[in-house]
Amino acid sequence: MNRRRVLAIFRKDMQEFRRNKQIISTMALSPIGFLVAPVIFLFAVNASDVSTLNQYPVLLFTLAMAALVPVTVGAYSITGERGQGTLEPVLGTPIQAREFLLGKALAVFAPAAAESYLLFGVIDGLVWVSRPAAVSAAALRPLVLLAQLIFTPLLAWMGVWISMTISARLSDARVAQQIGTLITLPVIALSVMFGFNVLHITVALGVTVGAVLAALDAAGLLVVSAAFDRERLVLATR
């Protein structure tokens, strides 16, 4: 695999995403919806109510965003380029399918993961600066930080591979986004269970779930490659 080709696709897609108003608006507005509810709660809750603080699902918002944002952007990565008529020239080069797909996947993953970490950092930064020590200790407890650190990239990669697999098979970006969101619901359900303490965050559980997600993510490129039909995509752009 040629790293230069992968990085060339990555840079090209990042430039195209920056010019796409729909993607820019999605990336700009998504954090607002996920930010409002936890910030309102953490600033309104009584610092003496530690049990409520420990049960509040901050991770639900940050991890759900890590899984959902790649679906919106990734669904556009192939179908959108096909619609613009810029896909055929790229596929006509000697680039390998896996180089092409990995470059596109990195361009979807990087902003999604960064935005999720940024959201978590803004929430915790506001709490740490403005709220009493009891609130900060609950919001910034080690297991929550560890879960955010580990599961953000794993869930983001999951969303990337799901959306790109669908994008490689469909010709309508909106339909790809809708189907990708439906398929991602089990991943969101996992975030909900962690967020509402249906699954209590422990080191052992975190390692187990993380290992399963890592294995699935590792297989993601193989799945997308199997769904990627270079000849069909080239012919469909003509």
C-alpha positions in Angstrom: 0.0 0.0 0.0 1.4 3.4 -1.1 1.2 5.9 1.8 1.6 8.9 -0.6 -1.5 7.8 -2.5 -3.5 7.4 0.7 -2.5 10.8 1.9 -3.3 12.4 -1.5 -6.9 11.0 -1.3 -7.1 12.2 2.3 -6.0 15.7 1.4 -8.3 15.9 -1.6 -11.3 14.8 0.3 -10.6 17.2 3.2 -10.5 20.0 0.7 -13.8 18.9 -0.9 -15.5 18.6 2.4 -14.5 22.1 3.3 -16.2 23.3 0.1 -19.4 21.3 0.7 -22.0 23.5 2.5 -24.0 20.5 3.7 -21.1 18.8 5.4 -19.9 22.1 6.9 -23.3 22.8 8.3 -23.6 19.3 9.7 -20.2 19.5 11.3 -20.9 23.0 12.7 -24.5 22.3 14.0 -24.1 18.7 15.3 -22.1 19.7 18.4 -24.7 22.3 19.5 -27.4 19.7 19.8 -25.2 17.3 21.7 -23.7 20.1 23.9 -26.8 21.9 25.2 -28.4 19.1 27.3 -25.4 18.0 29.3 -24.2 21.6 29.9 -27.7 22.7 31.2 -27.8 19.7 33.5 -24.3 20.0 34.9 -24.9 23.7 35.6 -28.3 23.2 37.1 -27.8 20.2 39.3 -27.1 20.6 43.0 -23.5 19.8 43.8 -24.6 17.9 46.9 -26.6 15.4 44.8 -23.6 13.2 43.9 -25.7 10.1 43.0 -27.5 12.1 40.3 -24.2 13.5 39.0 -22.7 10.0 38.7 -25.7 8.6 36.9 -26.1 11.4 34.3 -25.3 10.1 30.8 -22.7 12.6 29.6 -21.1 9.8 27.6 -24.4 9.2 25.8 -24.0 12.6 24.0 -20.3 12.5 23.2 -20.1 8.9 22.1 -23.3 9.1 20.1 -21.9 12.0 18.2 -18.7 10.0 17.5 -20.8 7.3 15.9 -23.3 9.5 14.0 -21.2 12.2 12.5 -19.1 9.8 10.3 -22.4 8.3 8.9 -23.4 11.7 7.6 -20.0 12.6 6.1 -19.0 9.1 5.0 -22.2 8.5 3.1 -21.3 11.4 0.9 -17.7 10.3 0.4 -18.3 8.1 -2.7 -21.8 8.8 -3.8 -21.2 12.6 -3.6 -18.0 12.4 -5.6 -19.8 10.2 -8.2 -22.6 12.8 -8.5 -20.0 15.6 -9.1 -18.3 13.6 -11.8 -14.9 13.6 -10.1 -14.9 9.9 -9.2 -14.0 8.5 -12.6 -10.7 10.4 -13.1 -9.5 9.2 -9.7 -10.5 5.6 -10.3 -8.8 5.8 -13.7 -5.4 6.2 -12.0 -3.2 3.3 -10.8 -4.4 3.8 -7.3 -5.4 0.5 -5.5 -8.9 0.2 -4.1 -7.7 -0.1 -0.5 -5.5 3.0 -0.9 -8.5 4.9 -2.3 -10.9 3.7 0.5 -8.4 4.2 3.3 -7.7 7.7 2.2 -11.4 8.5 2.1 -11.9 6.8 5.5 -9.2 8.9 7.2 -10.8 12.1 5.8 -14.1 11.1 7.4 -12.6 9.8 10.7 -10.3 12.7 11.5 -12.9 15.5 11.8 -15.5 13.2 13.4 -13.2 12.0 16.2 -11.7 15.5 16.7 -15.2 17.0 17.0 -16.3 14.4 19.6 -13.2 14.9 21.7 -13.7 18.7 21.4 -17.3 18.4 22.6 -16.2 16.3 25.6 -13.4 18.8 26.3 -15.7 21.8 26.1 -18.3 20.2 28.5 -15.7 19.1 31.0 -13.7 22.4 30.7 -16.9 24.4 31.5 -17.7 22.2 34.4 -14.1 22.2 35.8 -13.8 26.1 35.6 -17.3 27.1 36.7 -18.7 24.4 39.0 -17.8 23.2 42.5 -15.3 20.5 43.1 -18.0 17.8 43.6 -19.4 18.4 40.2 -16.0 18.4 38.5 -15.0 15.2 40.3 -18.2 13.4 39.1 -17.9 14.7 35.5 -14.2 14.0 35.2 -14.0 10.7 37.1 -11.3 8.4 35.6 -13.6 5.7 34.2 -15.6 8.3 32.2 -12.4 9.8 30.8 -11.1 6.3 30.0 -14.3 5.4 28.2 -14.2 8.6 26.2 -10.6 8.1 25.2 -11.0 4.5 24.1 -14.5 4.4 22.6 -14.5 7.6 20.6 -12.1 6.4 17.9 -13.6 2.9 17.9 -17.2 4.1 17.4 -16.0 6.7 14.9 -14.3 4.0 12.8 -17.4 1.9 13.0 -19.5 4.7 11.6 -16.9 5.3 8.9 -16.9 1.7 7.6 -20.7 1.4 7.8 -21.3 4.6 5.9 -18.7 3.9 3.3 -19.9 0.4 2.6 -23.3 1.8 1.9 -21.9 4.7 -0.1 -20.0 2.3 -2.3 -23.3 0.5 -3.3 -25.8 3.4 -3.6 -26.0 6.4 -5.9 -28.0 8.7 -3.6 -26.1 10.3 -0.7 -29.3 11.1 1.3 -30.5 7.5 1.1 -27.0 6.3 2.1 -27.2 8.6 5.1 -30.6 7.4 6.2 -29.7 3.7 5.8 -26.4 4.3 7.6 -28.2 5.9 10.5 -30.5 2.9 10.8 -27.6 0.4 10.7 -25.7 2.5 13.3 -28.6 2.2 15.8 -27.1 -0.8 17.6 -23.9 1.2 18.1 -26.0 4.1 19.5 -27.8 1.6 21.7 -24.4 0.6 23.2 -23.7 4.3 23.9 -27.1 4.6 25.6 -26.5 1.6 27.8 -23.2 3.0 28.9 -24.7 6.5 29.3 -27.6 5.4 31.5 -25.5 2.9 33.5 -27.4 -0.1 32.1 -23.9 -1.3 31.5 -21.7 -0.1 34.3 -18.4 1.1 33.2 -15.6 -1.1 34.5 -12.1 -1.7 33.3 -12.9 -5.3 32.4 -16.1 -4.5 30.5 -14.3 -1.6 28.8 -11.5 -3.8 27.6 -13.9 -6.5 26.4 -16.2 -4.2 24.5 -13.2 -2.3 23.2 -11.6 -5.4 21.9 -14.8 -6.5 20.1 -15.2 -3.0 18.5 -11.5 -3.0 17.5 -11.8 -6.4 15.8 -14.9 -5.2 13.9 -13.1 -2.0 12.9 -10.1 -4.0 11.7 -12.4 -6.0 9.5 -14.1 -2.8 8.2 -11.6 -2.1 5.4 -12.1 -5.7 4.1 -15.9 -5.3 4.1 -15.8 -2.0 2.3 -13.3 -3.4 -0.2 -15.6 -6.3 -0.9 -18.5 -3.9 -1.5 -16.4 -1.6 -3.7 -16.9 -2.4 -7.4 -14.5 -0.2 -9.3 -15.8 -1.0 -12.8 -19.4 -0.4 -11.8 -18.6 2.9 -10.2 -16.6 4.1 -13.3 -19.4 3.1 -15.7 -22.0 4.7 -13.5 -20.3 8.1 -13.8 -20.5 8.1 -17.6 
